[in-house]
Amino acid sequence: MFYSIARGIVRVVVWLLNGNTHYQNKSALPDGPYVLVGPHRTWWDPIMFALAGAPRDYMFMAKEELFHNPIIRWILVHANGFPVNRAHPGPSAIKTPVRKLRQGQLALIMFPSGSRYSNELKGGAVLIAKMARVPLVPAVYQGPLRFRDLLRRQRITVRFGDPIPMLTGKLDDAAQKEMGNRMQSAFDQLDQEIDPNFKYVTDTKKYAEEKEHGEV
């Protein structure tokens, strides 16, 4: 109930701030649970993914530091968020979403790069999808990256792609690399379908700083 109410409020806020949002190819979304994966380009793209994928309810990972504040913790928990230690994820980072995906009520939003400042795809999303026996669904966000551009009502587009087939057999390093290539190819294709001239440039300096502090 809280999630649905919060999503409705956020939808109104986004409309008031921007009012130029477009969601494409929603027919590609499966009826059951799945792991929605995409490149992480701005701090509000998970919000846009969740709005675009409605009426499906989503869960998401959040860094455990946010759960130290009791008010924020209450909001995150009731919005289907769960804590993850980004420096040392631990088994719960996999077990929690797998268990909830198998229950069949929620989908998971996950960014394989783990950071807005990296293009390096990690394997957590693939492992979770394989263990939960659910598909990976690619999505991309194109739109303003700065808040002031959001307020200028620059166009926002979220486009979904077809589910990415999971490899059979053992998920070894070669299989992880192949799945990473498939995800990146899907992201590139979706970007081309929205706007062939779109370019997102990562901040390599910022990424190096986050990596040094164990945040990516």
N, CA and C of each residue as an Amber inpcrd file, in Angstrom:
protein
   648
   0.8280000  -1.2070000   0.0000000   0.0000000   0.0000000   0.0000000
   0.8660000   1.2610000   0.0000000   1.8850000   1.2910000   0.8920000
   2.7600000   2.4650000   0.9570000   3.4430000   2.7020000  -0.3810000
   3.9170000   1.6150000  -0.9940000   4.6290000   1.7490000  -2.2630000
   3.7250000   2.3850000  -3.3140000   2.4950000   1.9220000  -3.4220000
   1.5720000   2.4430000  -4.4350000   1.2600000   3.9100000  -4.2000000
   1.0430000   4.2630000  -2.9250000   0.7540000   5.6600000  -2.5930000
   1.9640000   6.5430000  -2.8970000   3.1540000   6.0750000  -2.4780000
   4.3760000   6.8480000  -2.7100000   4.6370000   7.0170000  -4.2060000
   4.3960000   5.9580000  -4.9750000   4.6030000   6.0480000  -6.4200000
   3.6670000   7.0770000  -7.0390000   2.4300000   7.1160000  -6.5730000
   1.4840000   8.0990000  -7.0850000   1.9150000   9.5210000  -6.7720000
   2.4140000   9.7320000  -5.5590000   2.8840000  11.0630000  -5.1720000
   4.0940000  11.4610000  -6.0050000   5.0390000  10.5310000  -6.1710000
   6.2490000  10.8150000  -6.9510000   5.8880000  11.1050000  -8.4060000
   4.9060000  10.3900000  -8.9420000   4.5010000  10.6220000 -10.3250000
   4.0030000  12.0590000 -10.5020000   3.2370000  12.5440000  -9.5440000
   2.7360000  13.9130000  -9.6100000   3.8880000  14.9140000  -9.5050000
   4.8300000  14.6420000  -8.5870000   5.9790000  15.5400000  -8.4150000
   6.8110000  15.6030000  -9.6960000   7.0580000  14.4400000 -10.3110000
   7.8230000  14.4050000 -11.5550000   7.0980000  15.1840000 -12.6510000
   5.7930000  15.0380000 -12.7100000   5.0160000  15.7730000 -13.7100000
   5.1050000  17.2800000 -13.4800000   5.0500000  17.7000000 -12.2240000
   5.1340000  19.1260000 -11.9170000   6.5260000  19.6790000 -12.2340000
   7.5780000  18.8910000 -11.9470000   8.9420000  19.3600000 -12.1740000
   9.3350000  19.3250000 -13.6430000   8.8470000  18.2900000 -14.3450000
   9.3170000  18.0970000 -15.7140000   8.1700000  18.0350000 -16.7220000
   7.2400000  17.1340000 -16.5320000   6.0780000  17.0520000 -17.4130000
   6.3800000  16.6640000 -18.8470000   7.5470000  16.0450000 -19.0770000
   7.9370000  15.6790000 -20.4430000   8.5560000  14.2910000 -20.4370000
   7.8510000  13.3310000 -19.8240000   8.3550000  11.9670000 -19.6990000
   7.6690000  11.0550000 -20.7120000   8.4590000  10.1160000 -21.2500000
   7.9540000   9.2160000 -22.2810000   8.4690000   7.8060000 -21.9940000
   7.5690000   6.8460000 -21.9830000   7.9170000   5.4550000 -21.6920000
   7.6400000   4.6180000 -22.9340000   8.6480000   3.9030000 -23.4090000
   8.5420000   3.1990000 -24.6830000   8.7080000   1.6840000 -24.5180000
   7.9610000   0.9550000 -25.3380000   8.0760000  -0.5010000 -25.4530000
   7.7620000  -1.2310000 -24.1580000   6.7440000  -0.7860000 -23.4370000
   6.3490000  -1.4630000 -22.2010000   5.8450000  -2.8760000 -22.4640000
   5.4600000  -3.1600000 -23.6960000   4.9790000  -4.5030000 -24.0250000
   6.0720000  -5.5490000 -23.8740000   7.3390000  -5.1180000 -23.7960000
   8.4460000  -6.0630000 -23.6180000   8.5400000  -6.5890000 -22.1940000
   7.8770000  -5.9380000 -21.2510000   7.9850000  -6.3460000 -19.8480000
   7.2300000  -7.6500000 -19.6030000   7.8620000  -8.6260000 -18.9480000
   7.1950000  -9.8940000 -18.6470000   6.0510000  -9.6970000 -17.6460000
   5.1430000 -10.6530000 -17.6190000   4.0380000 -10.5970000 -16.6700000
   4.5020000 -10.9210000 -15.2490000   5.4800000 -11.7870000 -15.1270000
   5.9760000 -12.1780000 -13.8100000   7.1580000 -11.3470000 -13.3670000
   7.8230000 -11.7550000 -12.2800000   8.9790000 -11.0160000 -11.7650000
  10.1720000 -11.0950000 -12.7080000  11.0520000 -10.1210000 -12.6040000
  12.2460000 -10.0660000 -13.4460000  13.2490000  -9.1220000 -12.8070000
  14.4610000  -9.1100000 -13.3390000  15.4890000  -8.1600000 -12.9140000
  15.6330000  -7.1200000 -14.0120000  15.2740000  -5.8850000 -13.6880000
  15.3840000  -4.7870000 -14.6450000  16.7780000  -4.1870000 -14.5280000
  17.5380000  -4.2200000 -15.6120000  18.9200000  -3.7460000 -15.5880000
  19.0830000  -2.5900000 -16.5670000  19.9440000  -1.6530000 -16.2000000
  20.2000000  -0.5260000 -17.0740000  21.4630000   0.1960000 -16.6630000
  22.0110000   1.0340000 -17.5340000  23.1450000   1.8720000 -17.1590000
  22.6840000   2.9700000 -16.1940000  23.4890000   3.2280000 -15.1740000
  23.1400000   4.1920000 -14.1220000  23.6660000   5.5670000 -14.5320000
  22.7510000   6.4970000 -14.8950000  23.1800000   7.7640000 -15.4760000
  22.8740000   8.9870000 -14.6170000  21.9590000   8.8650000 -13.7030000
  21.6280000   9.9880000 -12.8190000  20.9770000   9.4380000 -11.5650000
  20.9370000  10.2300000 -10.5050000  20.4150000   9.6660000  -9.2570000
  18.9240000   9.4110000  -9.3110000  18.2130000  10.0070000 -10.2970000
  16.7610000   9.7670000 -10.3490000  16.3660000   8.7380000 -11.4090000
  17.3050000   8.1090000 -12.1150000  16.8590000   7.1220000 -13.1050000
  16.1990000   5.8880000 -12.4750000  16.5580000   5.4490000 -11.2480000
  15.7730000   4.3580000 -10.6660000  14.3120000   4.7470000 -10.4250000
  14.0790000   6.0200000 -10.0820000  12.7130000   6.4990000  -9.9030000
  11.9690000   6.4480000 -11.2280000  12.6350000   6.8690000 -12.2990000
  11.9980000   6.8660000 -13.6090000  11.7180000   5.4430000 -14.0860000
  12.6290000   4.5190000 -13.7920000  12.3910000   3.1170000 -14.1570000
  11.1620000   2.5740000 -13.4220000  11.0720000   2.8880000 -12.1250000
   9.9470000   2.3920000 -11.3300000   8.6250000   2.9730000 -11.8210000
   8.6200000   4.2490000 -12.1940000   7.3990000   4.8640000 -12.7220000
   7.0550000   4.2730000 -14.0870000   8.0700000   4.0800000 -14.9110000
   7.8380000   3.5640000 -16.2610000   7.3080000   2.1340000 -16.2360000
   7.7490000   1.3420000 -15.2610000   7.3640000  -0.0590000 -15.1970000
   6.0750000  -0.3420000 -14.4740000   5.4040000   0.6880000 -13.9530000
   4.1330000   0.4860000 -13.2500000   3.1200000  -0.1730000 -14.1960000
   2.2380000  -1.0300000 -13.6730000   1.8870000  -1.2130000 -12.2600000
   2.7420000  -2.2250000 -11.5000000   3.7670000  -2.7810000 -12.1170000
   4.6360000  -3.7070000 -11.3930000   5.3210000  -2.9800000 -10.2450000
   5.3540000  -3.5910000  -9.0730000   6.0770000  -3.0450000  -7.9300000
   7.5180000  -3.5390000  -7.9580000   8.4380000  -2.6650000  -7.5660000
   9.8590000  -2.9810000  -7.6180000  10.5010000  -2.9190000  -6.2420000
  11.5660000  -3.6720000  -6.0980000  12.4540000  -3.5290000  -4.9450000
  13.8000000  -3.0420000  -5.4610000  14.6140000  -2.5620000  -4.5510000
  15.9110000  -2.0350000  -4.9630000  16.8960000  -2.1050000  -3.8120000
  18.1740000  -2.1300000  -4.1580000  19.2390000  -2.1130000  -3.1720000
  19.5870000  -0.6780000  -2.8080000  19.9250000  -0.4500000  -1.5580000
  20.3700000   0.8780000  -1.1060000  21.5510000   0.6900000  -0.1680000
  22.4930000   1.6050000  -0.2160000  23.6630000   1.4640000   0.6550000
  23.2280000   1.5050000   2.1130000  23.8490000   0.6670000   2.9240000
  23.3930000   0.4410000   4.2870000  23.4740000   1.7010000   5.1550000
  24.3210000   2.6650000   4.7690000  24.4260000   3.8910000   5.5670000
  23.0980000   4.6340000   5.6350000  22.2850000   4.5200000   4.5760000
  20.9980000   5.2120000   4.5650000  20.0450000   4.6670000   5.6150000
  20.2570000   3.4180000   6.0230000  19.3600000   2.7780000   6.9770000
  19.7060000   3.1450000   8.4240000  20.7660000   3.9070000   8.6290000
  21.1240000   4.3280000   9.9800000  20.1570000   5.3670000  10.5170000
  19.5610000   6.1440000   9.6310000  18.5550000   7.1310000  10.0380000
  17.1990000   6.4410000  10.1480000  16.5450000   6.4810000  11.3220000
  15.2980000   5.7210000  11.5070000  14.1660000   6.1470000  10.5730000
  14.0930000   7.4400000  10.2600000  13.0190000   7.9120000   9.3760000
  13.2580000   7.4250000   7.9510000  14.5060000   7.5910000   7.4780000
  14.8340000   7.1200000   6.1330000  14.7100000   5.6070000   6.0490000
  15.1390000   4.9140000   7.1170000  15.0300000   3.4520000   7.1260000
  13.5730000   3.0220000   6.9700000  12.6620000   3.6840000   7.6870000
  11.2400000   3.3250000   7.6010000  10.7200000   3.5150000   6.1780000
  11.1020000   4.6260000   5.5590000  10.6550000   4.9030000   4.1860000
  11.2110000   3.8640000   3.2270000  12.5160000   3.5670000   3.3490000
  13.1430000   2.6220000   2.4330000  12.5520000   1.2260000   2.5680000
  12.3610000   0.7880000   3.7960000  11.8140000  -0.5550000   4.0220000
  10.4140000  -0.6700000   3.4350000   9.5860000   0.3580000   3.6370000
   8.2160000   0.3200000   3.1340000   8.1440000   0.5820000   1.6320000
   9.2630000   1.0410000   1.0480000   9.3330000   1.2130000  -0.4050000
  10.0690000   0.0450000  -1.0590000  10.1910000  -1.0620000  -0.3300000
  10.8080000  -2.3000000  -0.8210000  12.3120000  -2.1860000  -1.0110000
  12.9470000  -1.3060000  -0.2510000  14.3970000  -1.2150000  -0.2930000
  15.0250000  -2.1420000   0.7360000  16.2410000  -2.5980000   0.4700000
  16.9620000  -3.4180000   1.4380000  18.4250000  -3.0040000   1.4350000
  19.0990000  -3.0780000   2.5990000  20.4600000  -2.5430000   2.7160000
  21.5190000  -3.4680000   2.1450000  22.5710000  -2.8450000   1.5790000
  23.7210000  -3.5810000   1.0660000  24.9810000  -2.8070000   1.4260000
  25.9600000  -3.5240000   1.9470000  27.2660000  -2.9420000   2.1870000
  28.0150000  -2.9320000   0.8650000  28.2020000  -1.7720000   0.2780000
  28.7690000  -1.6920000  -1.0680000  30.2290000  -2.1290000  -1.0990000
  30.9630000  -1.9400000  -0.0010000  32.3610000  -2.3600000   0.0330000
  32.4850000  -3.8640000   0.2390000  31.5940000  -4.4350000   1.0630000
  31.6070000  -5.8650000   1.3610000  30.1710000  -6.3780000   1.3190000
  29.6430000  -6.6670000   0.1310000  28.2240000  -6.9780000  -0.0290000
  27.7200000  -8.1330000   0.8330000  28.4330000  -9.2400000   0.9050000
  27.9970000 -10.3690000   1.7120000  26.8910000 -11.1680000   1.0370000
  26.5820000 -12.3590000   1.5700000  25.5850000 -13.2550000   0.9630000
  24.1870000 -12.6620000   0.8820000  23.8130000 -11.7950000   1.8310000
  22.4440000 -11.2580000   1.8510000  22.1520000 -10.4050000   0.6200000
  23.1970000  -9.8330000   0.0000000  22.9960000  -9.0180000  -1.2040000
  22.4600000  -9.8510000  -2.3520000  22.6840000 -11.1560000  -2.2980000
  22.1630000 -12.0730000  -3.2980000  20.9100000 -12.7790000  -2.7840000
  20.9730000 -13.2860000  -1.5580000  19.8870000 -14.1100000  -1.0180000
  18.5880000 -13.3360000  -0.8630000  18.6740000 -12.0790000  -0.4090000
  17.4490000 -11.3010000  -0.1810000  16.6550000 -11.0800000  -1.4650000
  17.2630000 -10.5450000  -2.5390000  16.4790000 -10.3550000  -3.7680000
  16.0430000 -11.6760000  -4.4000000  16.8730000 -12.7140000  -4.3140000
  16.4850000 -14.0090000  -4.8840000  15.2300000 -14.5300000  -4.1960000
  15.2150000 -14.4630000  -2.8720000  14.0440000 -14.9360000  -2.1190000
  12.7900000 -14.1510000  -2.4870000  12.9170000 -12.8350000  -2.5900000
  11.7510000 -12.0090000  -2.8900000  11.2950000 -12.1740000  -4.3300000
  12.2260000 -12.3700000  -5.2460000  11.8440000 -12.6130000  -6.6360000
  11.0920000 -13.9310000  -6.7630000  11.5190000 -14.9470000  -6.0460000
  10.8520000 -16.2450000  -6.0990000   9.4380000 -16.1850000  -5.5250000
   9.2030000 -15.2130000  -4.6460000   7.8540000 -15.0600000  -4.1080000
   6.8770000 -14.5410000  -5.1620000   7.4100000 -13.9140000  -6.2100000
   6.6140000 -13.5830000  -7.3700000   5.8900000 -12.2510000  -7.3630000
   6.0470000 -11.4550000  -6.3020000   5.3000000 -10.1980000  -6.2100000
   6.0830000  -8.9930000  -6.7140000   7.3960000  -9.0270000  -6.5820000
   8.2220000  -7.8610000  -6.8820000   9.2100000  -8.1550000  -8.0040000
   9.5430000  -7.1250000  -8.7600000  10.6840000  -7.1590000  -9.6650000
  11.8120000  -6.3690000  -9.0080000  13.0150000  -6.5450000  -9.5130000
  14.1950000  -5.8900000  -8.9440000  14.7770000  -4.9130000  -9.9450000
  15.0290000  -3.6760000  -9.5070000  15.7730000  -2.7030000 -10.3130000
  17.2340000  -2.7560000  -9.8870000  18.1160000  -2.9490000 -10.8510000
  19.5290000  -3.0890000 -10.5130000  20.3800000  -2.4840000 -11.6200000
  21.4630000  -1.8370000 -11.2150000  22.3880000  -1.2230000 -12.1600000
  23.6900000  -2.0170000 -12.1410000  23.9570000  -2.8020000 -13.1950000
  25.1370000  -3.6710000 -13.1870000  26.4650000  -2.9410000 -13.0260000
  26.5270000  -1.6710000 -13.4330000  27.7690000  -0.9220000 -13.2710000
  27.9960000  -0.5250000 -11.8080000  26.9070000  -0.4650000 -11.0180000
  27.0190000  -0.1290000  -9.6050000  27.2630000   1.3340000  -9.3180000
  27.5610000   2.1300000 -10.3220000  27.9090000   3.5370000 -10.1260000
  27.5540000   4.3320000 -11.3730000  27.2290000   5.6110000 -11.1660000
  26.9610000   6.4830000 -12.3050000  28.2400000   6.8340000 -13.0590000
  29.3940000   6.5120000 -12.4940000  30.6610000   6.9550000 -13.0720000
  31.4700000   5.8000000 -13.6540000  30.7970000   4.6960000 -13.9420000
  31.5090000   3.5380000 -14.4700000  30.7190000   2.8900000 -15.5980000
  31.4350000   2.3270000 -16.5570000  30.8330000   1.5140000 -17.6100000
  31.1020000   0.0290000 -17.3850000  31.8170000  -0.2910000 -16.3160000
  32.1870000  -1.6750000 -16.0290000  30.9910000  -2.4150000 -15.4430000
  30.5470000  -3.4800000 -16.1190000  29.3790000  -4.2320000 -15.6730000
  29.8030000  -5.3550000 -14.7360000  29.2060000  -5.3870000 -13.5640000
  29.4800000  -6.4410000 -12.5920000  28.4670000  -7.5690000 -12.7650000
  28.7210000  -8.7080000 -12.1070000  27.9300000  -9.9030000 -12.3730000
  26.7730000 -10.1670000 -11.4310000  26.5260000  -9.2800000 -10.4600000
  25.4930000  -9.5540000  -9.4610000  24.1050000  -9.7340000 -10.0430000
  23.7440000  -8.9040000 -11.0070000  22.3990000  -8.9750000 -11.5850000
  22.1870000 -10.3050000 -12.2920000  23.2100000 -10.7690000 -13.0020000
  23.1120000 -12.0420000 -13.7220000  22.9570000 -13.1900000 -12.7360000
  23.7540000 -13.1840000 -11.6730000  23.6880000 -14.2460000 -10.6690000
  22.3200000 -14.2870000  -9.9980000  21.7980000 -13.1240000  -9.6430000
  20.4870000 -13.0640000  -8.9940000  19.4000000 -13.5950000  -9.9250000
  19.4320000 -13.1580000 -11.1810000  18.4190000 -13.6110000 -12.1390000
  18.4770000 -15.1170000 -12.3440000  19.6850000 -15.6510000 -12.4420000
  19.8370000 -17.0960000 -12.6650000  19.3510000 -17.8860000 -11.4580000
  19.7230000 -17.4490000 -10.2460000  19.3180000 -18.1730000  -9.0420000
  17.8160000 -18.0770000  -8.8030000  17.2330000 -16.9290000  -9.1530000
  15.7950000 -16.7420000  -8.9520000  14.9720000 -17.3130000 -10.1040000
  15.6670000 -17.6830000 -11.1800000  15.0190000 -18.2300000 -12.3770000
  14.0240000 -17.2250000 -12.9680000  14.5040000 -15.9930000 -13.1120000
  13.7010000 -14.9290000 -13.7170000  14.5120000 -14.2810000 -14.8400000
  13.8590000 -13.6280000 -15.7940000  14.6000000 -13.0060000 -16.9020000
  15.2670000 -11.6950000 -16.5180000  16.2910000 -11.3580000 -17.2790000
  16.8990000 -10.0240000 -17.2390000  16.2170000  -9.1730000 -18.2980000
  15.7840000  -7.9840000 -17.9180000  15.1290000  -7.0850000 -18.8720000
  15.9290000  -5.7870000 -18.9320000  16.4440000  -5.4130000 -20.1020000
  17.2350000  -4.1830000 -20.2110000  16.3490000  -2.9410000 -20.3460000
  16.8440000  -1.8380000 -19.8420000  16.1630000  -0.5500000 -19.9750000
  17.2140000   0.5400000 -19.9930000  16.9240000   1.6400000 -20.6660000
  17.8300000   2.7830000 -20.6410000  17.0510000   4.0680000 -20.3870000
  17.7420000   4.9910000 -19.7560000  17.2260000   6.3430000 -19.5070000
  18.0050000   7.3050000 -20.3740000  17.2940000   8.1280000 -21.1220000
  17.8940000   9.2680000 -21.7980000  17.1370000  10.5140000 -21.3540000
  17.8880000  11.5110000 -20.9300000  17.2440000  12.7300000 -20.4610000
  18.2150000  13.5940000 -19.7000000  17.7080000  14.5900000 -19.0100000
  18.5820000  15.5090000 -18.2660000  19.3670000  14.7880000 -17.1940000
  20.6220000  15.1810000 -17.0330000  21.4950000  14.6050000 -16.0190000
  21.7040000  15.5570000 -14.8500000  21.3240000  16.8170000 -15.0490000
  21.4390000  17.8180000 -13.9890000  20.0450000  18.2830000 -13.5920000
  19.8760000  18.6030000 -12.3000000  18.5580000  18.9530000 -11.7860000
  18.0000000  20.1890000 -12.4760000  18.8510000  21.1460000 -12.7750000
  18.3510000  22.3590000 -13.4140000  17.8140000  22.0720000 -14.8170000
  18.3870000  21.0530000 -15.4820000  17.8680000  20.6850000 -16.7980000
  16.5490000  19.9360000 -16.6790000  16.4090000  19.1990000 -15.5770000
  15.1300000  18.5480000 -15.3040000  14.0240000  19.5850000 -15.1640000
  14.3410000  20.6730000 -14.4680000  13.3600000  21.7430000 -14.2590000
  13.0610000  22.5110000 -15.5450000  13.9630000  22.4430000 -16.5150000
  13.7290000  23.0950000 -17.8060000  12.8580000  22.2460000 -18.7240000
  12.3630000  21.1400000 -18.1830000  11.4410000  20.2510000 -18.9000000
  12.0730000  19.6500000 -20.1520000  13.3650000  19.3530000 -20.0450000
  13.9900000  18.5980000 -21.1190000  13.3730000  17.1960000 -21.1660000
  13.2750000  16.6610000 -22.3540000  12.6120000  15.3820000 -22.5670000
  13.3000000  14.2480000 -21.7920000  12.4880000  13.3970000 -21.1740000
  12.9480000  12.1760000 -20.5160000  12.3380000  10.9900000 -21.2510000
  13.1750000  10.0450000 -21.6180000  12.6930000   8.8270000 -22.2740000
  13.2550000   7.6110000 -21.5550000  12.3780000   6.6920000 -21.2000000
  12.7810000   5.3770000 -20.7040000  12.2740000   4.3580000 -21.7180000
  13.1680000   3.5350000 -22.2130000  12.7810000   2.5190000 -23.1870000
  13.1840000   1.1350000 -22.6800000  12.2610000   0.1950000 -22.7590000
  12.5140000  -1.1770000 -22.3520000  12.8730000  -2.0300000 -23.5610000
  13.7190000  -3.0340000 -23.3250000  14.0900000  -3.9740000 -24.3730000
  13.5350000  -5.3540000 -24.0920000  13.6950000  -6.2310000 -25.0430000
  13.2480000  -7.6110000 -24.8700000  14.1120000  -8.3150000 -23.8260000
  13.5340000  -9.2760000 -23.0870000  14.3240000 -10.0270000 -22.1090000
  15.5750000 -10.6320000 -22.7330000  16.6550000 -10.6510000 -21.9690000
  17.9290000 -11.1860000 -22.4260000  18.0000000 -12.6690000 -22.0590000
  18.1520000 -13.5540000 -23.0190000  18.1980000 -14.9890000 -22.7110000
  19.3560000 -15.3160000 -21.7700000  19.0680000 -16.1160000 -20.7490000
  20.0960000 -16.5400000 -19.8070000  20.8300000 -17.7510000 -20.3670000
  22.1420000 -17.7700000 -20.2110000  22.9230000 -18.9160000 -20.6470000
  22.6220000 -20.1200000 -19.7620000  22.6280000 -21.2970000 -20.3640000
  22.4420000 -22.5100000 -19.5820000  23.7980000 -22.9790000 -19.0610000
  23.7560000 -23.8440000 -18.0700000  24.9960000 -24.3820000 -17.5270000
  25.5810000 -23.5090000 -16.4280000  26.8270000 -23.7710000 -16.1030000
  27.5040000 -23.1020000 -15.0050000  27.7640000 -21.6350000 -15.3270000
  27.5960000 -20.7970000 -14.3180000  27.8260000 -19.3670000 -14.5020000
  29.2710000 -19.0450000 -14.1210000  30.2010000 -19.4520000 -14.9740000
  31.6140000 -19.2070000 -14.7100000  32.0120000 -17.8390000 -15.2710000
  33.3030000 -17.5340000 -15.2380000  33.7680000 -16.2160000 -15.6790000
  33.4240000 -15.9610000 -17.1470000  33.5610000 -16.9870000 -17.9690000
  33.2660000 -16.8230000 -19.3970000  31.7810000 -16.5350000 -19.6150000
  30.9370000 -17.2360000 -18.8560000  29.4930000 -17.0130000 -18.9860000
  29.1130000 -15.6240000 -18.4830000  29.7340000 -15.1920000 -17.3810000
  29.4740000 -13.8510000 -16.8610000  29.8750000 -12.7980000 -17.8940000
  31.0160000 -13.0020000 -18.5270000  31.4740000 -12.0440000 -19.5390000
  30.5080000 -11.9960000 -20.7150000  30.0290000 -13.1660000 -21.1400000
  29.0920000 -13.2230000 -22.2480000  27.7960000 -12.5060000 -21.9040000
  27.2950000 -12.7070000 -20.6820000  26.0600000 -12.0390000 -20.2760000
  26.2730000 -10.5350000 -20.1610000  27.4640000 -10.1280000 -19.7100000
  27.7760000  -8.7050000 -19.6680000  27.7730000  -8.0980000 -21.0590000
  28.3180000  -8.8310000 -22.0200000  28.3140000  -8.3550000 -23.4070000
  26.8920000  -8.2360000 -23.9410000  26.0430000  -9.2000000 -23.5860000
  24.6560000  -9.1550000 -24.0450000  23.9170000  -7.9550000 -23.4540000
  24.1720000  -7.6840000 -22.1740000  23.5280000  -6.5180000 -21.5570000
  23.9830000  -5.2300000 -22.2100000  25.3010000  -5.1010000 -22.4220000
  25.8210000  -3.8720000 -23.0240000  25.2940000  -3.6860000 -24.4400000
  25.1960000  -4.7830000 -25.1880000  24.6450000  -4.7000000 -26.5450000
  23.1950000  -4.2490000 -26.5230000  22.4530000  -4.7510000 -25.5330000
  21.0450000  -4.3530000 -25.4080000  20.9350000  -2.8750000 -25.0570000
  21.7920000  -2.3960000 -24.1510000  21.7650000  -0.9710000 -23.7880000
  22.0930000  -0.1060000 -25.0050000  23.1160000  -0.5110000 -25.7500000
  23.5200000   0.2510000 -26.9350000  22.3930000   0.3040000 -27.9610000
  21.7180000  -0.8250000 -28.1440000  20.6270000  -0.8730000 -29.1180000
  19.4760000   0.0320000 -28.6990000  19.1330000   0.0130000 -27.4090000
  18.0400000   0.8570000 -26.9230000  18.3890000   2.3350000 -27.0730000
  19.6490000   2.6840000 -26.7830000  20.0720000   4.0720000 -26.9720000
  19.9240000   4.4860000 -28.4330000  20.2950000   3.5910000 -29.3300000
  20.1760000   3.8820000 -30.7550000  18.7200000   4.0660000 -31.1620000
  17.8450000   3.2440000 -30.6060000  16.4300000   3.3060000 -30.9630000
  15.7750000   4.5970000 -30.4710000  16.2570000   5.1270000 -29.3350000
  15.7010000   6.3880000 -28.8190000  16.2920000   7.5690000 -29.5870000
  17.6290000   7.6430000 -29.5780000  18.3150000   8.7660000 -30.2280000
  19.7150000   8.3240000 -30.6250000  19.9580000   8.0980000 -31.9050000
  21.2800000   7.6310000 -32.3500000  22.4100000   8.5900000 -32.0130000
  22.0900000   9.8480000 -31.7430000  23.1280000  10.8420000 -31.4500000
  23.4170000  10.9720000 -29.9570000  22.7220000  10.1880000 -29.1230000
  22.9040000  10.3010000 -27.6760000  24.2880000   9.8040000 -27.2640000
  24.9300000  10.5580000 -26.3790000  26.2140000  10.1520000 -25.8260000
  26.2060000  10.4090000 -24.3300000  26.5580000   9.3780000 -23.5560000
  26.7080000   9.5620000 -22.1220000  28.1700000   9.3430000 -21.7760000
  28.8030000  10.3410000 -21.1990000  30.2180000  10.2720000 -20.8620000
  30.3470000  10.1370000 -19.3560000  30.9920000   9.0630000 -18.9090000
  31.1570000   8.8530000 -17.4770000  32.2660000   9.7430000 -16.9330000
  32.1700000  10.0530000 -15.6540000  33.1820000  10.8590000 -14.9740000
  34.2230000   9.9010000 -14.3950000  35.3020000   9.6520000 -15.1470000
  36.2910000   8.6630000 -14.7300000  37.0170000   9.0840000 -13.4460000
  37.1820000  10.3710000 -13.2500000  37.8400000  10.8510000 -12.0310000
  36.9730000  10.5400000 -10.8190000  35.6750000  10.8030000 -10.9330000
  34.7630000  10.5200000  -9.8370000  34.7180000   9.0250000  -9.5530000
  34.7130000   8.2210000 -10.6050000  34.6890000   6.7720000 -10.4370000
  35.9380000   6.3010000  -9.7010000  37.0910000   6.8500000 -10.0530000
  38.3370000   6.4540000  -9.4040000  38.3040000   6.8120000  -7.9130000
  37.7230000   7.9490000  -7.5940000  37.6010000   8.3490000  -6.1900000
  36.6920000   7.4090000  -5.4260000  35.5520000   7.0420000  -6.0150000
  34.6260000   6.1220000  -5.3560000  35.2620000   4.7520000  -5.1940000
  35.9770000   4.2960000  -6.2100000  36.6040000   2.9750000  -6.1430000
  37.6710000   2.9460000  -5.0620000  38.4070000   4.0400000  -4.9110000
  39.4550000   4.1160000  -3.8880000  38.8620000   3.9990000  -2.4860000
  37.6410000   4.5390000  -2.3090000  36.9900000   4.5040000  -1.0090000
  36.0610000   3.2960000  -0.8450000  36.1350000   2.3530000  -1.7730000
  35.3500000   1.1380000  -1.6650000  33.8650000   1.3280000  -1.8780000
  33.4720000   2.3340000  -2.6480000  32.0650000   2.6390000  -2.8380000
  31.5090000   2.0570000  -4.1450000  32.3550000   1.4540000  -4.9570000
  31.8920000   0.8430000  -6.1960000  32.4490000  -0.5720000  -6.3180000
